[in-house]
Amino acid sequence: MIILVLVVAGIRSACYQGEGPLLLTPALATTVGGIEQMSDSRTLDSGAVKAARIAILALRASIPPGVPVRPGSVLVADSSAAHVLSDEKAAEALAAIPKPVTCRAEAPREDLIIRCEGLSGDMVRSHGVYAVAMMSGLQQLHEYPKDKEGLLLIRGRDEVVVVTVEAFERWCRDYSLPLGVAVTGRGPRKGEESGGVGYEFVISRPEPVDP
């Protein structure tokens, strides 16, 4: 198993090897030293939109299990779209925000409300450590597709999306991992290989463990 742990301040990281899934937990300060920042995009490429769709899935997964969240109902605060959007339209709005960013979400009336803040200074450098560790961990996974067009299945809170390796890695570079969620990964389940899926990730909010 490869476990990357990124801890809140100062970004302490550790890597363990053995057999089993990949587990990633978030750093509080996210950001990317050495990671290219996206300029203000007036023309959105599909990779940016797909990465934003993963971000929405991750943010929905960050909402506590007992809080109801209406599927396909998203409001991206401080964007040009000041009304509730579908997941696809919300991904377009999120993709237009300059990167890298840290985002948080809440669901006071079952709509997912997303607020994002651009990263700067030390936070950019911290996110850089996170992104580099993430990329390194992914490359060590035996079954992780090496082709950027390889397909990954991403499971969230009652939703599943299929994206390319390129889109997933762009999500890692452009967005901080939401607080309270972890990413676990493993080879595809039996029958999924035929659909071209090379690896599966689950983004979820782990249950607290009593000491």
Secondary structure, 3 states (H helix, E strand, C coil): CCEEEEECCCCEEEEECCCCCEEEECCCCCECCCCCCCCCCCCCCHHHHHHHHHHHHHHHHCCCCCCCCCCCCEEECCCCCCCCECHHHHHHHHHCCCCCEEEEEECCCCCEEEEEEECCCHHHHHHHHHHHHHHHHHHCCCCCCCCCCCEEEEECCCCEEEEEHHHHHHHHHHECCCCCCEEEEECCCCCCHHHCEEEEEEEECCCCCCC
